[in-house]
Amino acid sequence: MGSYSLIVYDSDAADGQWTQASAGKLSAWRGGGFGLYNTQSYTPLADAYVCATCNRASGGGMGKQTWIMLVGTVGMTMGGFVWFMGLAGIV
């Protein structure tokens, strides 16, 4: 893996390359480190591979939890709105 540093500077700046950029422009910046991995050959999946989250019968109840959270959030929002309207004397 190779490690690299990203340095952004303004080559057209009259008073140096590390000046503050004007609004809407890319500011000079130093300190972005990142790495690049070497490519490797393709490794096919085994024939017995089973996706753990692709089948609801596998016990992944994420869909049910999502609906419970959604209905709960909508209920709390509507309940709070009705309560506020009652305090304001509108309802």
C-alpha positions as CSV (number, residue, x, y, z in Angstrom):
1,M,0.0,0.0,0.0
2,G,1.3,3.4,-0.9
3,S,0.8,6.4,1.4
4,Y,0.3,9.9,-0.1
5,S,-0.3,13.4,1.1
6,L,-2.8,15.8,-0.6
7,I,-1.7,19.4,-0.7
8,V,-4.0,22.0,-2.3
9,Y,-2.5,25.5,-3.0
10,D,-3.3,28.5,-5.1
11,S,-0.6,28.8,-7.9
12,D,-2.0,32.1,-9.0
13,A,-1.9,33.9,-5.6
14,A,0.2,37.1,-5.8
15,D,1.3,37.0,-2.1
16,G,2.1,33.4,-1.7
17,Q,0.5,30.0,-2.2
18,W,-1.0,29.7,1.3
19,T,-3.4,32.7,1.3
20,Q,-7.0,32.6,2.3
21,A,-9.4,31.9,-0.6
22,S,-12.2,34.3,-1.5
23,A,-15.8,33.2,-1.0
24,G,-16.8,30.2,-3.2
25,K,-13.2,29.3,-4.0
26,L,-11.2,26.3,-2.9
27,S,-9.0,27.2,0.0
28,A,-5.4,26.2,0.4
29,W,-5.1,23.1,2.5
30,R,-2.4,20.8,3.8
31,G,-2.8,17.6,5.7
32,G,-4.9,15.1,3.8
33,G,-3.3,11.8,4.1
34,F,-4.6,8.8,2.2
35,G,-3.5,5.4,1.0
36,L,-4.0,3.4,-2.2
37,Y,-4.1,-0.3,-2.2
38,N,-2.5,-2.6,-4.8
39,T,-4.8,-4.4,-7.1
40,Q,-5.3,-8.1,-6.6
41,S,-6.7,-10.8,-8.7
42,Y,-10.5,-11.6,-8.6
43,T,-11.4,-14.3,-6.0
44,P,-14.8,-15.9,-6.8
45,L,-17.3,-16.6,-4.0
46,A,-17.7,-20.2,-2.9
47,D,-20.8,-22.1,-4.1
48,A,-22.1,-22.3,-0.6
49,Y,-22.2,-18.5,0.0
50,V,-25.4,-17.4,1.7
51,C,-26.2,-13.7,2.0
52,A,-27.1,-13.1,5.7
53,T,-29.3,-10.1,5.1
54,C,-30.9,-11.0,1.8
55,N,-33.6,-13.3,3.2
56,R,-36.0,-12.2,6.0
57,A,-36.4,-15.9,7.0
58,S,-32.8,-15.8,8.2
59,G,-33.8,-13.8,11.3
60,G,-32.9,-10.4,10.1
61,G,-35.8,-8.3,11.5
62,M,-34.4,-5.0,10.3
63,G,-37.6,-4.3,8.3
64,K,-39.8,-4.7,11.3
65,Q,-37.6,-2.4,13.4
66,T,-37.7,0.2,10.7
67,W,-41.5,0.3,10.6
68,I,-41.7,0.4,14.4
69,M,-39.4,3.4,14.5
70,L,-41.2,5.1,11.6
71,V,-44.6,4.7,13.1
72,G,-43.3,5.8,16.5
73,T,-41.7,8.9,15.1
74,V,-44.9,9.9,13.1
75,G,-47.0,9.2,16.2
76,M,-44.8,11.4,18.4
77,T,-44.8,14.2,15.9
78,M,-48.6,14.1,15.5
79,G,-49.1,13.8,19.2
80,G,-46.9,16.8,19.9
81,F,-48.6,18.8,17.2
82,V,-52.1,18.1,18.6
83,W,-50.9,18.8,22.2
84,F,-49.4,22.2,21.0
85,M,-52.6,23.0,19.2
86,G,-54.6,22.3,22.3
87,L,-52.4,24.5,24.5
88,A,-52.7,27.3,21.9
89,G,-56.5,27.0,22.1
90,I,-56.9,26.2,18.4
91,V,-58.4,22.8,18.9
